[in-house]
Amino acid sequence: MKGAVVVSGAGRDKGEYLAVVAADAERLFVCNGRDRPLTRPKAKNPAHLTMTGQTLPPEALRGNRALKKALARIRAEAERNGALPEL
């Protein structure tokens, strides 16, 4: 599950692309490298997240800059293909 790309469907970050960095029994911990850096992940209810089916390579999770670039690339590709998930 670590490195999975999700889209937030609820909260202030609705519509944001995020990367899963950890999980426990009830929550997924997500980051985007900007508002939510890797050092301060956000706990989210999995019901409020939409899986995109994409996974980031381990090097994208090494730093905030790499994470931001990887998520921006995935979002741009989804916008180009008209494949933005329904929220």
C-alpha positions as CSV (number, residue, x, y, z in Angstrom):
1,M,0.0,0.0,0.0
2,K,2.9,2.4,0.6
3,G,3.4,4.7,-2.4
4,A,-0.2,4.2,-3.7
5,V,-1.6,7.4,-5.2
6,V,-5.0,8.5,-4.0
7,V,-7.3,11.4,-4.4
8,S,-9.0,13.0,-1.4
9,G,-12.8,13.1,-1.6
10,A,-13.5,15.0,1.6
11,G,-12.0,17.7,3.8
12,R,-10.0,20.8,2.9
13,D,-7.8,18.8,0.6
14,K,-10.7,17.5,-1.5
15,G,-9.5,16.8,-5.1
16,E,-5.8,16.7,-4.1
17,Y,-3.6,13.9,-5.2
18,L,-1.8,12.4,-2.3
19,A,0.6,9.5,-1.7
20,V,0.0,6.9,1.0
21,V,3.1,6.7,3.3
22,A,1.7,4.5,6.1
23,A,-1.4,2.7,7.3
24,D,-2.8,1.3,10.5
25,A,-6.0,-0.6,11.2
26,E,-8.4,2.4,10.7
27,R,-6.5,5.1,8.9
28,L,-4.2,5.8,5.9
29,F,-1.5,8.4,6.4
30,V,-1.0,10.5,3.3
31,C,1.3,13.3,2.1
32,N,1.6,15.6,-0.9
33,G,5.1,17.1,-0.3
34,R,3.7,20.6,0.0
35,D,0.9,21.2,2.6
36,R,1.5,17.8,4.0
37,P,5.3,17.1,4.1
38,L,6.6,13.6,4.6
39,T,7.5,14.5,8.2
40,R,3.9,15.4,9.0
41,P,1.5,13.0,7.3
42,K,-2.3,13.4,7.5
43,A,-4.4,10.6,8.9
44,K,-7.4,10.1,6.6
45,N,-10.4,7.7,6.7
46,P,-9.9,5.3,3.7
47,A,-13.6,5.9,2.8
48,H,-12.7,9.5,2.0
49,L,-10.0,8.5,-0.5
50,T,-10.3,7.3,-4.1
51,M,-7.5,5.0,-5.3
52,T,-6.1,5.9,-8.7
53,G,-4.5,2.5,-9.3
54,Q,-1.0,4.0,-9.6
55,T,1.9,3.5,-7.3
56,L,4.9,5.8,-6.9
57,P,8.4,4.4,-7.1
58,P,10.4,4.4,-3.8
59,E,12.6,7.3,-5.0
60,A,9.6,9.5,-5.2
61,L,9.1,9.1,-1.4
62,R,12.6,10.1,-0.5
63,G,11.9,13.8,-0.2
64,N,9.2,16.4,-0.5
65,R,10.4,17.9,-3.8
66,A,10.5,14.5,-5.5
67,L,7.0,13.7,-4.1
68,K,5.5,17.0,-5.3
69,K,7.0,16.4,-8.8
70,A,5.7,12.8,-9.0
71,L,2.2,13.8,-8.0
72,A,2.1,16.8,-10.3
73,R,3.1,14.5,-13.2
74,I,0.4,12.0,-12.4
75,R,-2.2,14.8,-12.1
76,A,-1.2,16.4,-15.4
77,E,-1.4,13.0,-17.1
78,A,-4.9,12.4,-15.7
79,E,-6.0,15.8,-16.8
80,R,-4.6,15.3,-20.3
81,N,-6.4,11.9,-20.6
82,G,-9.6,13.2,-19.1
83,A,-9.3,10.5,-16.4
84,L,-9.8,12.6,-13.3
85,P,-11.7,10.5,-10.7
86,E,-15.2,11.3,-9.7
87,L,-15.5,12.7,-6.2
